[in-house]
Amino acid sequence: MPEGPSVRTFQLLTSPFVGQVVAKVGGSSRKISVNDLNALRLQDSQVHGKNLYLAFVAAEGPSGPTAEETVLQKEAAPAQGGQEQVCAPHPHPQDEELQELQHSRSEGPGKWLRFHFGLFGSVRANEFSRANRANRRGDWKDPVPRLILHFESGGFLAFYNCRMHWCSSPVADPASDILSMEFHRGRALDALRAPKPICYTLLDQRYFSGLGNIIKNEILYLAKIHPLTQGSLLAPSDLERLLDCALQFSSDWLHHKLRGQGLHPQIYQREQCPLGHPVMKGTFGPLGGFKRLTWWCPQCQPEVLPGDGDPSPAT
């Protein structure tokens, strides 16, 4: 499914339509009543981790604050306690599909429409996605959008392979967003020190929002860390290097996307690593949770086992 850098590019496609009124809707979604979007004004567009949020208001009403104005208001006002959000975090944040169940419990249209994209999910502006190969039955059928928003300006947005739910406000924690300037490095390092396989922790969206399976595989190879090594067995310098790789790789991937350049993975879905060593593949995940395909090089990424030597003391 699309990871943080990809969803950021989706948000850039929607931004030019902010302030415009929806003139006509379409799409195959049965999760929401698409007709509820008719004649609404797109007020705002935000991205948090792997989720895209679009705010809608009545067309005749005031347009309301933009994303930047909302951030300034939050910085100026003290935090208010006791307010519950419809889109509350799920107790098992590693399992993104399970999170969807929690977010689907809103009782009706709210102000914000939340998009979580599945495999090959995408957003297109003023164009439709076309089939680039035949399906399993040999048919060349174009993908069907889950939602199409036609605007009064004549342009349109098409959303593919995504789950949509209304919520009262975005679930936003910039301190956990790997592409945010407010990312909390100390909190992330504390999470990486947990006595569990490091590949599980990296997909925990509470601490690494936007980090997905491609980024996980690539940064573990770059940091020369075996995916099943427990974080508690790694030296602080190894954890620091892994976090540096996560932030740098995510930022580089986003900039490549903005320049229209593709990703050239070193280990993900490869049979050999860049040094020519055979690559192993396995499916790993927490007990009772979802499993993720993982690629690693046993020679470049040796597993650290209990008794191999205590990690260096933290300073």
Residue, then its C-alpha position, 0 to 999 in steps of 0.5 A: m500500500p502507498e507509504g508516507p512519501s506517496v500519500r504526500t504526492f496525493q495531497l499535492l494533487t488535491s491541493p489545487f482544488v481546495g476552495q472549489v465546489v463539488a458539482k457531481v460525484g461518482g464512484s463504486s464506494r459502498k462505504i459512504s454515500v457519495n451523494d453526500l458530497n454533492a454541492l459541498r466545498l472542499q475546504d482543506s487537504q491534509v496528510h498524516g502518515k499514510n492517511l489523506y484527509l479532505a475537509f468539506v463544508a457547505a458551499e454557501g458557508p464560510s470557507g474556514p481556516t486553511a491547513e496553515e491557519t489551523v496549525l497556527q491556531k493550535e500553536a497559539a491555543p493551549a491543548q484542550g483535554g477531554q475531547e474525544q476524536v471519532c478517529a481514535p487510535h487502535p490498540h494494535p497500531q502495527d496492524e493497519e487493516l485492524q485500524e480501519l475497523q476503529h475508524s469506520r465507527s463514525e455514525g454519519p458524515g463528519k467534516w473530514l473524509r479520511f482516505h486509507f489506500g490499499l495496494f496500488g491505491s492512488v489519486r489522479a487529477n483530471e485523468f483516469s487510471r488506465a490498465n497497463r496489463a491484462n487481469r487474470r482472466g486476460d481482460w484489459k479492464d481499466p481500474v474503477p475509481r472508488l470516488i470521483l469528484h467533479f468540480e465546478s471549475g471543470g476539473f476532477l479528482a479520481f480516488y482508487n483502491c481506498r477506504m473512506h470514512w467520515c470523521s470529526s477531525p484528522v488523527a494527527d501526531p506530527a511527532s510520529d510522522i517520519l516526514s514531519m519537521e516535528f518528528h520526535r527522535g527521542r520517542a522513536l529511539d525509545a520504541l526501537r529499544a523494545p525487546k522485540p524484532i526490530c521489523y515489528t517496531l518499524l511498522d508501529q504507526r504510533y512511532f513511525s507514521g508513514l513508514g511502510n514495508i518498502i521503507k522497512n526493508e530498505i532501511l534495515y539493509l542500509a543499516k545492516i541490521h537483520p529484521l528479526t534482531q531484537g531492538s534491545l540487543l542493538a547498540p545505541s549507535d546501531l539504533e541511531r544509524l537505523l533512525d537516520c536511514a529511516l528519515q533520510f530514505s523517506s525524505d529522498w523518496l519523496h523528493h524523487k517522486l516530486r521530480g518524477q523519478g522512480l524508486h530503485p530498491q536495493i533489497y526489496q523484491r530483489e534476488q541479490c543484494p548490491l554486493g551480489h549475495p543471495v537474498m532471503k525472503g520471509t513473512f514476519g509479523p507479531l503473534g496474532g497480527f498481520k505478517r509482512l514480506t521481508w527481504w534481507c541479506p544474511q551476509c550483510q545483515p547478520e542476526v544479533l542473538p542473545g549472548d552475542g554481546d551486550p549492547s553498548p551502554a546508552t550515554 
